[in-house]
Amino acid sequence: MLEIHDLNVNIGPTAILRNIRLRVDHGAIVGLTGRNGAGKTTLMRTIMGLLKPKSGTMQFHGQDLVALHAHQRSALGFGYAPEDRRLIPDLNVLENLCTPAWALGMKPAQIEQRLHHVQRIIPELEEFRPRRAMQLSGGQQKLVAIGRALMTADKLLLLDEPFEGVAPALSKRIAEVVGELRKEGFSALLSGADLQHAANVLDHTYQIDRGQMVAAESTRT
Ligand SMILES: Nc1ncnc2c1ncn2[C@@H]1O[C@H](COP(=O)(O)OP(=O)(O)OP(=O)(O)O)[C@@H](O)[C@H]1O
C-alpha cells in the first residue's frame, strides 16, 4: 500500500534521511523505533508532504506521492498525529477535532457522521468534548490528536511518538485504540523510542538510526 524506496531528505545542507525504504501493507500496523534525533519525525513529515525529499520514491497504492501536496495526501485518506500534538490550547476538544474537517471543507452532516465514528473508536472523546485542550493531561491530548487525525483519515494513520511522556495507564489505553484501528481496517505507522506498549499490535518494526534503516523485523506470527 505505502512503499518507500531510496528516500533521501535534507534539511538545509544536512542529509537527515538516507536511502530509506519502508513498506506499510494494507491493514498493517507498523512500528518505527529509534533514538531521539534518529529521523522518525522527519520521515513522518516527509510522508505527509510537509518536507520535500531530495530523491527517492514514495507510492501509495501505486500512486506517486512525491508529486502531491500535503492537502492532497490528506484527501487520499491519510491522517497525522504529530509528536507535539499541535492542539489549539484555547479551543475545546470538539473544535480541535473538527479543525481538519473544516479545513477540507466537509459539510456539517459529514462532520457529524465522522465524529460519531471517531467517538465509537475512542469513546473518551465524548466526555472530553467541552473541555479546553489545555485542561487535558498530555496523554489525553494524545488521544485527542489521534481522534483529530481520524476525522479525515480512512486509510493510513501516522502516529508520531504516541506513547512519549504518557503515563502507563493511558499508554495502555492508546495501545488499545491502535488495536481498534487494526480491527477497523486502518493501516498505521507508529513511531517511538520504545514501542513496548504496542508490541502485541505491531506487524513489523523498522529501526532507524542516524537517518538510516538499520533493521526491519517481524513482530507478529
Ligand atoms: N528544522 C530542522 N533544522 C535542522 N535540523 C533538523 C530540523 N529538524 C530536525 N533536524 C535534525 O534532524 C535529525 C532528525 O530529527 P527528527 O526530529 O526527525 O528525529 P526523531 O527520531 O523524530 O527524534 P525526536 O524524537 O527527538 O523528535 C536530528 O538530528 C535533528 O536535529
The ligand as an SDF file (V2000), in Angstrom:
LIG
                    3D

 31 33  0  0  0  0  0  0  0  0999 V2000
   14.3380   22.1040   11.1870 N   0  0  0  0  0  0  0  0  0  0  0  0
   15.4800   21.4440   11.3780 C   0  0  0  0  0  0  0  0  0  0  0  0
   16.6680   22.0290   11.1100 N   0  0  0  0  0  0  0  0  0  0  0  0
   17.8340   21.3560   11.2810 C   0  0  0  0  0  0  0  0  0  0  0  0
   17.9080   20.0790   11.7060 N   0  0  0  0  0  0  0  0  0  0  0  0
   16.7820   19.4590   11.9740 C   0  0  0  0  0  0  0  0  0  0  0  0
   15.4920   20.0900   11.8330 C   0  0  0  0  0  0  0  0  0  0  0  0
   14.5420   19.1990   12.1700 N   0  0  0  0  0  0  0  0  0  0  0  0
   15.1930   18.0710   12.5230 C   0  0  0  0  0  0  0  0  0  0  0  0
   16.5150   18.2290   12.4170 N   0  0  0  0  0  0  0  0  0  0  0  0
   17.5500   17.2150   12.7170 C   0  0  0  0  0  0  0  0  0  0  0  0
   17.1970   16.0420   12.0230 O   0  0  0  0  0  0  0  0  0  0  0  0
   17.5230   14.8910   12.8020 C   0  0  0  0  0  0  0  0  0  0  0  0
   16.2940   14.0150   12.8930 C   0  0  0  0  0  0  0  0  0  0  0  0
   15.2900   14.6720   13.6790 O   0  0  0  0  0  0  0  0  0  0  0  0
   13.8550   14.0350   13.9260 P   0  0  0  0  0  0  0  0  0  0  0  0
   13.0500   15.0370   14.6790 O   0  0  0  0  0  0  0  0  0  0  0  0
   13.3450   13.5340   12.6480 O   0  0  0  0  0  0  0  0  0  0  0  0
   14.2270   12.8080   14.8650 O   0  0  0  0  0  0  0  0  0  0  0  0
   13.2860   11.8690   15.7310 P   0  0  0  0  0  0  0  0  0  0  0  0
   13.7720   10.4930   15.5130 O   0  0  0  0  0  0  0  0  0  0  0  0
   11.8650   12.1570   15.4340 O   0  0  0  0  0  0  0  0  0  0  0  0
   13.6530   12.2940   17.1900 O   0  0  0  0  0  0  0  0  0  0  0  0
   12.8010   13.0920   18.2860 P   0  0  0  0  0  0  0  0  0  0  0  0
   12.0290   12.0640   18.9750 O   0  0  0  0  0  0  0  0  0  0  0  0
   13.8650   13.7080   19.1280 O   0  0  0  0  0  0  0  0  0  0  0  0
   11.9620   14.1040   17.5420 O   0  0  0  0  0  0  0  0  0  0  0  0
   18.0290   15.3980   14.1340 C   0  0  0  0  0  0  0  0  0  0  0  0
   19.4270   15.3630   14.1050 O   0  0  0  0  0  0  0  0  0  0  0  0
   17.5400   16.8170   14.1800 C   0  0  0  0  0  0  0  0  0  0  0  0
   18.4390   17.6280   14.9170 O   0  0  0  0  0  0  0  0  0  0  0  0
  1  2  1  0
  2  3  1  0
  2  7  2  0
  3  4  2  0
  4  5  1  0
  5  6  2  0
  6  7  1  0
  6 10  1  0
  7  8  1  0
  8  9  2  0
  9 10  1  0
 10 11  1  0
 11 12  1  0
 11 30  1  0
 12 13  1  0
 13 14  1  0
 13 28  1  0
 14 15  1  0
 15 16  1  0
 16 17  2  0
 16 18  1  0
 16 19  1  0
 19 20  1  0
 20 21  2  0
 20 22  1  0
 20 23  1  0
 23 24  1  0
 24 25  2  0
 24 26  1  0
 24 27  1  0
 28 29  1  0
 28 30  1  0
 30 31  1  0
M  END
$$$$
